[in-house]
Amino acid sequence: MKMIDLRPCMQGLAGAVTFCLGVAGCGAGGDVPPEATLASVESASTSAGTGGLPTLSQLQPLAQDSTQPGRILISSNNPETITSNGLLFSTQFTPGIKRGDTASYGYTVNAPAATLVRSNALDPSCPAGAVKDVGVYIAHIHASNGYVAVGVTPTASGTIEVAGDLAFGAWTTRDPNFVSNKVTQDYFFTAGGPAKVNVAVSANTYKQLDVAGGGGGYIDGRLNLRSTVCFYVHTIAQASAAAPAAVPSTWAKGNVAWEGWFNGTGYGRGAGVYSGDKVVGSQSFSLPGAGFARGYIAANSTQAYGAKFYYADSAPVNFGSYGNFYDQTFTVTNSAASGCMNVRAEFVSYAGTGANDRPTYSVYNAMSSVPSVYWNGPLRYIPSGSTSFSPVEDVIVYASKNFSTPSAIVPTMRHGIEVRRVNAGASTTFRIQLGVPGLISSPGAFVFTSESCS
């Protein structure tokens, strides 16, 4: 995962409001008065097509319904690059050792031991650490041409329903920037949902459910596991696809990234059980004519789910919302006294921007480098005049030219979703679903800008 620290960027978020684009009196990074007191828009307003995005501090928080329909989510993403085989994560055990491979990754030398933090009670009908219904998100790179497996140890004999699968993105055949996109698309947007299989399990006996790897590639996946019996979940790095007879007693090592892993400010990667996997909500706002914008932040630390329990060398929140799913509704009203406007809906990468900055091609992440990819994941929406979702489209945004990528991919921070004409006093509703892949730089935003329709 590419990650940056968000805490310095979140100051002033709660006070963000709709703001004007290129209008006299609006500072480069300042908020403006509430909509009711906004002055009329000048004809020289900057249109969305030529810039004028919100700054990071002007983005609104996304709505989250109090009762989310998602599952608790196991995230196995730390260590990301694996340098030795063994247990990666388990809801049954805690290693209590330093898993960072300091020989290969010097910056892990200060990583804490991977002791268990917070309660490990996950299901009131199960022993501590055991579950009956859980999502599992996997993202690892095996440096030794090895494999990563997901397995369970049930407390009683029965069957486990497995929905989805792990996928191996071979870097020799696919650009690594496109690995996670397909996994997320297959899981969230497959007609009828991902394929389901029932796997027989025996009490207190380890059973491998899925495995992927080989070739030194990126192992990425999203599954749901469900059963009438309680079970513990394990992720394991192993030399072959063959299942071990039991859960290993050794622990895999690699490039551990924990909270504070970079200059004491980064959130790190996840190895834990987090409290949700869907961000569902709705919001309504008005734009008083052409030349205004409103943005809503996604995949950031304040919106992400916290851990029910996690290893101390990992993130206490599902930073970036990896493996999560957004289902958001935005109702936009043209509050101008007369005249129509075009409302442009976009998904925009804000990776590396400061609180008072707008996205540009030259932003830097926490490691002072410009990643080529800021977001690569699938999105779908309900087009104007329709009642069903459109075909899935890829959100692929780049910050710098990368001539090794397909010619269809252009260097941009913005992905256009739809433009709608809205008459004065009328409203339009966008419903957008976005699956979060394992290859992004955070955060992103849903942005709505108003333009002249003349």
C-alpha positions as CSV (number, residue, x, y, z in Angstrom):
1,M,0.0,0.0,0.0
2,K,1.1,3.5,-0.6
3,M,0.2,5.6,2.4
4,I,0.6,9.1,3.7
5,D,-0.1,10.7,7.1
6,L,-3.5,12.4,7.3
7,R,-3.5,13.9,10.7
8,P,-1.7,17.2,9.8
9,C,-4.1,17.6,6.9
10,M,-7.4,17.2,8.8
11,Q,-7.3,20.5,10.6
12,G,-10.4,22.6,9.8
13,L,-12.2,19.7,8.2
14,A,-15.3,20.0,10.3
15,G,-15.8,23.6,9.3
16,A,-15.6,23.0,5.6
17,V,-18.4,24.6,3.5
18,T,-19.3,25.0,-0.1
19,F,-16.9,27.5,-1.7
20,C,-16.5,29.6,-4.8
21,L,-14.1,28.9,-7.6
22,G,-11.9,31.8,-8.7
23,V,-14.4,34.4,-7.5
24,A,-13.2,37.7,-6.2
25,G,-12.9,37.7,-2.4
26,C,-12.1,34.0,-2.1
27,G,-8.7,33.3,-0.7
28,A,-6.5,30.5,-2.1
29,G,-7.2,28.2,0.8
30,G,-9.8,29.9,3.0
31,D,-13.4,29.0,3.7
32,V,-16.2,31.2,2.7
33,P,-19.5,32.2,4.5
34,P,-22.4,29.8,4.5
35,E,-24.4,29.3,1.3
36,A,-27.1,31.8,2.3
37,T,-24.7,34.7,2.4
38,L,-22.7,33.9,-0.7
39,A,-22.4,36.7,-3.2
40,S,-23.6,36.2,-6.8
41,V,-21.0,34.4,-9.0
42,E,-19.0,36.6,-11.3
43,S,-18.9,35.7,-15.0
44,A,-15.1,35.1,-14.8
45,S,-15.5,32.2,-12.4
46,T,-13.1,29.3,-13.0
47,S,-14.9,26.4,-14.5
48,A,-14.4,22.8,-13.3
49,G,-12.8,22.0,-16.6
50,T,-9.9,24.3,-16.0
51,G,-9.3,23.7,-12.3
52,G,-10.8,25.1,-9.1
53,L,-10.9,22.0,-7.0
54,P,-11.5,22.2,-3.2
55,T,-8.5,22.2,-0.9
56,L,-8.1,19.3,1.4
57,S,-9.4,21.3,4.4
58,Q,-12.5,22.3,2.5
59,L,-13.6,18.7,2.0
60,Q,-16.6,17.6,4.0
61,P,-16.7,14.3,6.0
62,L,-18.7,11.6,4.3
63,A,-22.0,10.6,5.9
64,Q,-22.0,7.2,7.6
65,D,-25.3,5.6,8.7
66,S,-25.3,4.7,12.3
67,T,-26.2,1.1,11.5
68,Q,-23.9,-0.1,8.8
69,P,-24.8,-3.3,6.9
70,G,-21.2,-4.5,6.6
71,R,-19.3,-7.2,8.3
72,I,-16.4,-7.0,10.6
73,L,-13.3,-7.1,8.4
74,I,-10.0,-9.0,9.0
75,S,-7.2,-7.2,7.3
76,S,-3.9,-9.1,6.6
77,N,-1.6,-6.4,5.1
78,N,1.3,-6.3,7.5
79,P,4.1,-7.1,6.8
80,E,3.3,-6.2,3.2
81,T,6.4,-7.7,1.6
82,I,7.1,-11.1,3.1
83,T,10.7,-12.3,3.5
84,S,10.1,-15.5,5.5
85,N,7.3,-18.0,5.7
86,G,5.1,-18.6,8.7
87,L,1.9,-17.2,10.3
88,L,0.9,-13.7,9.2
89,F,-2.2,-13.1,11.2
90,S,-4.5,-15.2,13.4
91,T,-7.6,-14.4,15.5
92,Q,-6.6,-17.3,17.8
93,F,-3.0,-16.4,18.6
94,T,-0.7,-13.4,19.1
95,P,3.0,-13.7,18.4
96,G,4.4,-11.2,20.9
97,I,7.6,-11.0,18.8
98,K,9.1,-8.5,16.5
99,R,8.0,-9.5,13.0
100,G,9.9,-6.8,11.2
101,D,12.8,-8.1,9.0
102,T,15.4,-5.5,10.0
103,A,18.0,-7.2,7.8
104,S,16.0,-6.4,4.7
105,Y,14.1,-3.4,5.9
106,G,16.1,-1.2,8.2
107,Y,13.3,1.2,9.1
108,T,11.5,-1.6,11.0
109,V,14.2,-1.7,13.7
110,N,12.0,0.4,16.0
111,A,8.8,-1.5,15.3
112,P,7.1,-2.8,18.5
113,A,6.5,-6.4,19.2
114,A,3.3,-7.7,17.6
115,T,1.4,-8.2,20.9
116,L,-2.4,-8.2,20.9
117,V,-4.1,-4.8,21.6
118,R,-7.8,-4.4,22.7
119,S,-10.4,-7.1,23.2
120,N,-10.4,-10.2,21.1
121,A,-14.1,-10.9,21.7
122,L,-15.7,-10.8,18.2
123,D,-18.9,-12.9,18.5
124,P,-20.9,-13.3,21.7
125,S,-21.8,-16.8,20.8
126,C,-18.2,-17.8,20.2
127,P,-15.0,-18.1,22.2
128,A,-12.7,-15.1,22.2
129,G,-11.2,-14.6,18.7
130,A,-13.7,-16.9,17.0
131,V,-16.3,-15.7,14.5
132,K,-19.3,-17.0,12.5
133,D,-19.5,-14.3,9.8
134,V,-16.5,-12.2,8.7
135,G,-14.9,-10.4,5.8
136,V,-11.2,-11.1,5.0
137,Y,-9.0,-8.7,3.1
138,I,-5.6,-9.9,1.9
139,A,-2.7,-7.8,0.4
140,H,0.8,-9.2,0.5
141,I,3.9,-9.4,-1.7
142,H,5.8,-12.6,-1.3
143,A,9.5,-11.9,-2.0
144,S,10.5,-15.5,-2.4
145,N,8.0,-16.8,-5.0
146,G,5.9,-18.2,-2.2
147,Y,2.2,-18.3,-1.4
148,V,-0.3,-16.8,0.9
149,A,-3.2,-18.9,2.3
150,V,-6.4,-18.3,4.3
151,G,-7.5,-21.0,6.6
152,V,-9.7,-21.7,9.6
153,T,-9.7,-23.8,12.7
154,P,-13.4,-24.5,13.7
155,T,-14.5,-25.2,17.2
156,A,-17.0,-27.8,15.9
157,S,-17.4,-29.8,12.7
158,G,-19.6,-28.3,10.0
159,T,-19.2,-26.3,6.8
160,I,-17.7,-22.9,5.9
161,E,-19.3,-20.8,3.1
162,V,-16.6,-19.0,1.2
163,A,-17.6,-16.2,-1.1
164,G,-14.9,-14.6,-3.3
165,D,-11.3,-15.7,-3.7
166,L,-7.7,-14.6,-3.6
167,A,-6.1,-13.5,-6.8
168,F,-2.5,-13.6,-8.0
169,G,-1.5,-10.6,-10.1
170,A,1.5,-11.8,-12.0
171,W,3.8,-8.8,-12.5
172,T,5.3,-10.5,-15.5
173,T,2.0,-10.4,-17.4
174,R,0.2,-7.4,-15.8
175,D,1.4,-4.0,-14.8
176,P,1.3,-4.1,-10.9
177,N,-0.8,-1.0,-10.9
178,F,-3.7,-3.0,-12.1
179,V,-3.6,-6.0,-9.8
180,S,-5.9,-5.0,-7.0
181,N,-8.5,-3.3,-9.3
182,K,-9.7,-6.6,-10.8
183,V,-10.0,-8.3,-7.4
184,T,-12.1,-5.5,-6.0
185,Q,-14.2,-5.4,-9.1
186,D,-14.9,-9.1,-9.1
187,Y,-15.8,-9.1,-5.4
188,F,-18.1,-6.1,-5.2
189,F,-19.5,-5.8,-8.7
190,T,-19.9,-9.3,-10.0
191,A,-23.5,-9.9,-11.1
192,G,-25.2,-12.0,-8.4
193,G,-22.2,-11.5,-6.1
194,P,-19.0,-13.6,-5.9
195,A,-19.1,-17.3,-6.4
196,K,-19.8,-19.3,-3.2
197,V,-18.5,-22.7,-2.2
198,N,-19.1,-24.8,0.9
199,V,-16.0,-26.3,2.5
200,A,-16.4,-29.2,5.1
201,V,-14.4,-28.6,8.3
202,S,-13.6,-30.8,11.3
203,A,-13.6,-29.7,14.9
204,N,-10.3,-28.2,16.1
205,T,-8.5,-29.1,12.8
206,Y,-6.9,-26.5,10.5
207,K,-8.5,-26.3,7.1
208,Q,-7.0,-24.2,4.2
209,L,-9.8,-22.4,2.3
210,D,-7.9,-20.6,-0.4
211,V,-4.3,-20.0,-1.5
212,A,-2.6,-17.8,-4.2
213,G,0.9,-16.8,-5.1
214,G,4.0,-17.9,-7.0
215,G,6.2,-15.8,-9.2
216,G,7.0,-13.1,-6.7
217,G,3.8,-11.2,-7.4
218,Y,1.1,-9.3,-5.5
219,I,-1.3,-11.6,-3.6
220,D,-4.6,-9.7,-3.2
221,G,-8.1,-10.8,-2.3
222,R,-11.4,-10.2,-0.6
223,L,-13.6,-13.0,0.9
224,N,-16.6,-13.5,3.1
225,L,-16.5,-16.5,5.5
226,R,-19.8,-17.7,7.1
227,S,-20.8,-20.7,9.1
228,T,-23.2,-21.9,11.8
229,V,-20.1,-23.1,13.8
230,C,-17.5,-20.8,15.4
231,F,-14.1,-20.7,13.7
232,Y,-10.7,-18.9,14.1
233,V,-9.1,-17.3,11.0
234,H,-5.5,-17.5,10.0
235,T,-3.4,-16.1,7.1
236,I,-0.2,-17.9,6.4
237,A,2.9,-17.4,4.2
238,Q,4.1,-20.7,2.8
239,A,6.5,-22.1,0.2
240,S,3.9,-24.0,-1.8
241,A,0.2,-24.1,-2.5
242,A,-0.1,-27.4,-0.4
243,A,-1.8,-26.9,2.9
244,P,0.2,-27.5,6.1
245,A,-1.1,-30.1,8.5
246,A,-1.4,-27.4,11.2
247,V,-1.1,-23.7,11.8
248,P,2.6,-22.9,11.8
249,S,4.2,-22.0,15.1
250,T,6.7,-19.7,13.4
251,W,5.9,-16.2,12.3
252,A,6.5,-14.6,8.9
253,K,8.6,-11.5,8.7
254,G,9.0,-8.6,6.3
255,N,8.5,-4.9,6.0
256,V,6.3,-4.1,9.0
257,A,4.7,-0.7,9.0
258,W,3.0,0.3,12.3
259,E,1.5,3.5,13.6
260,G,4.3,6.0,13.6
261,W,6.3,4.0,11.1
262,F,7.5,7.1,9.2
263,N,8.8,10.0,11.3
264,G,6.2,9.2,14.0
265,T,3.3,10.3,11.9
266,G,2.1,7.5,9.6
267,Y,-0.7,5.2,10.4
268,G,0.9,2.0,9.1
269,R,-0.7,-1.0,7.5
270,G,-3.3,-3.3,9.0
271,A,-3.1,-6.6,10.8
272,G,-6.2,-6.8,12.8
273,V,-10.0,-7.1,12.9
274,Y,-11.8,-3.9,12.1
275,S,-15.4,-2.9,13.0
276,G,-16.9,-2.6,9.5
277,D,-16.4,-3.0,5.8
278,K,-19.1,-0.7,4.2
279,V,-19.4,3.1,4.4
280,V,-23.1,3.8,3.6
281,G,-24.7,7.2,3.8
282,S,-26.4,10.1,2.1
283,Q,-26.0,13.9,2.1
284,S,-27.8,16.9,0.6
285,F,-26.5,20.3,-0.3
286,S,-27.1,23.2,-2.7
287,L,-25.0,25.1,-5.1
288,P,-26.1,28.7,-5.8
289,G,-25.3,28.8,-9.5
290,A,-22.3,28.2,-11.7
291,G,-18.8,28.4,-10.3
292,F,-19.2,26.6,-6.9
293,A,-18.0,23.2,-5.6
294,R,-18.5,20.8,-2.8
295,G,-16.2,17.8,-2.0
296,Y,-16.5,14.8,0.4
297,I,-13.4,13.0,1.6
298,A,-13.0,9.2,1.3
299,A,-10.4,6.7,2.4
300,N,-9.0,8.8,5.3
301,S,-8.3,8.0,8.9
302,T,-11.2,9.9,10.5
303,Q,-13.8,8.0,8.4
304,A,-12.1,4.6,8.6
305,Y,-13.2,1.9,11.0
306,G,-11.3,1.3,14.2
307,A,-9.9,-2.1,15.3
308,K,-11.7,-4.5,17.6
309,F,-8.3,-5.9,18.1
310,Y,-5.0,-5.6,16.2
311,Y,-1.3,-6.3,16.6
312,A,0.8,-3.6,18.2
313,D,3.0,-3.4,15.1
314,S,0.0,-2.5,12.9
315,A,-2.6,0.3,12.4
316,P,-5.3,0.8,15.0
317,V,-7.7,1.9,12.2
318,N,-8.3,0.5,8.7
319,F,-6.4,3.4,7.3
320,G,-7.3,3.9,3.6
321,S,-10.3,1.7,4.0
322,Y,-8.7,-1.1,2.2
323,G,-11.1,-3.9,1.4
324,N,-14.1,-1.6,2.2
325,F,-17.0,-0.6,0.0
326,Y,-18.6,2.9,-0.3
327,D,-22.3,3.3,-1.1
328,Q,-23.0,7.0,-1.0
329,T,-25.9,9.2,-2.2
330,F,-25.4,12.9,-3.0
331,T,-28.5,15.2,-3.6
332,V,-27.5,18.5,-5.3
333,T,-30.0,21.4,-5.5
334,N,-29.6,24.4,-7.8
335,S,-30.5,27.2,-5.3
336,A,-30.0,30.0,-7.8
337,A,-33.0,32.3,-8.3
338,S,-33.0,31.6,-12.0
339,G,-31.1,29.8,-14.8
340,C,-29.7,26.3,-15.1
341,M,-26.3,24.9,-14.3
342,N,-24.3,21.8,-15.1
343,V,-23.2,19.7,-12.1
344,R,-20.1,17.7,-12.7
345,A,-19.4,14.7,-10.5
346,E,-15.8,13.5,-10.2
347,F,-13.6,11.3,-8.1
348,V,-10.4,13.1,-7.3
349,S,-7.1,12.0,-5.6
350,Y,-5.9,14.2,-2.8
351,A,-2.8,12.1,-2.0
352,G,0.1,14.2,-0.8
353,T,-1.7,17.5,-0.7
354,G,-1.5,19.9,2.3
355,A,-4.5,21.1,4.1
356,N,-4.7,24.3,2.1
357,D,-3.6,22.8,-1.2
358,R,-5.5,21.6,-4.3
359,P,-4.3,18.4,-6.1
360,T,-1.6,19.0,-8.6
361,Y,0.7,16.7,-10.6
362,S,3.7,17.5,-8.4
363,V,2.5,16.5,-5.0
364,Y,4.7,14.4,-2.7
365,N,3.8,11.7,-0.3
366,A,5.3,11.1,3.1
367,M,8.4,9.5,1.7
368,S,9.1,12.5,-0.5
369,S,8.5,10.7,-3.7
370,V,5.8,11.0,-6.4
371,P,3.9,7.7,-6.8
372,S,2.7,7.1,-10.3
373,V,-0.7,5.8,-9.1
374,Y,-2.9,7.6,-6.6
375,W,-6.0,5.4,-7.0
376,N,-6.8,2.3,-9.0
377,G,-10.2,0.8,-8.3
378,P,-13.7,0.2,-9.7
379,L,-16.7,2.5,-9.5
380,R,-20.3,2.4,-10.6
381,Y,-23.2,4.8,-10.4
382,I,-26.9,5.2,-11.4
383,P,-26.9,7.4,-14.5
384,S,-29.4,10.2,-14.9
385,G,-32.8,8.9,-16.0
386,S,-32.0,5.3,-14.9
387,T,-33.0,3.2,-11.9
388,S,-30.1,0.7,-12.1
389,F,-26.3,1.0,-11.8
390,S,-24.2,1.6,-14.9
391,P,-21.5,-0.8,-16.1
392,V,-18.4,-0.8,-13.9
393,E,-15.7,1.7,-14.8
394,D,-12.2,1.9,-13.6
395,V,-11.0,4.9,-11.6
396,I,-7.3,5.2,-12.4
397,V,-5.6,8.5,-11.6
398,Y,-2.0,9.4,-12.0
399,A,0.1,12.2,-10.7
400,S,2.9,12.0,-13.2
401,K,3.4,10.8,-16.8
402,N,4.2,7.1,-16.9
403,F,5.0,6.1,-20.5
404,S,5.1,2.4,-19.7
405,T,1.3,2.4,-19.0
406,P,-1.3,1.9,-21.7
407,S,-1.9,4.8,-23.9
408,A,-5.5,5.1,-22.7
409,I,-4.3,6.0,-19.2
410,V,-3.7,9.8,-19.0
411,P,-1.9,11.7,-16.2
412,T,-4.7,13.2,-14.2
413,M,-5.8,13.6,-10.7
414,R,-9.5,13.6,-11.6
415,H,-11.8,10.9,-12.8
416,G,-15.1,12.2,-14.4
417,I,-18.2,10.3,-13.4
418,E,-21.2,12.3,-14.9
419,V,-22.3,15.8,-15.9
420,R,-26.0,16.7,-15.3
421,R,-28.1,19.8,-16.2
422,V,-30.1,21.1,-13.3
423,N,-32.6,23.9,-13.6
424,A,-33.1,26.6,-10.9
425,G,-34.9,25.3,-7.9
426,A,-34.5,21.7,-9.1
427,S,-32.4,18.9,-7.6
428,T,-30.5,15.8,-8.9
429,T,-29.3,12.8,-6.9
430,F,-26.1,10.9,-7.6
431,R,-25.7,7.4,-6.1
432,I,-22.1,6.2,-6.4
433,Q,-20.6,2.9,-5.3
434,L,-16.8,2.6,-5.0
435,G,-14.8,-0.5,-4.0
436,V,-11.5,0.3,-2.3
437,P,-8.6,-1.7,-3.8
438,G,-5.3,-2.4,-2.2
439,L,-3.3,-0.1,-4.5
440,I,-4.0,3.5,-3.7
441,S,-2.5,6.6,-2.0
442,S,-5.0,8.2,0.4
443,P,-7.1,10.2,0.5
444,G,-9.6,10.6,-2.4
445,A,-12.8,12.7,-2.6
446,F,-16.1,12.8,-4.3
447,V,-16.2,16.3,-5.8
448,F,-19.2,18.2,-7.3
449,T,-18.7,21.4,-9.3
450,S,-21.2,23.7,-11.0
451,E,-20.7,25.2,-14.4
452,S,-22.6,27.4,-16.7
453,C,-25.0,25.5,-19.0
454,S,-25.0,28.2,-21.6
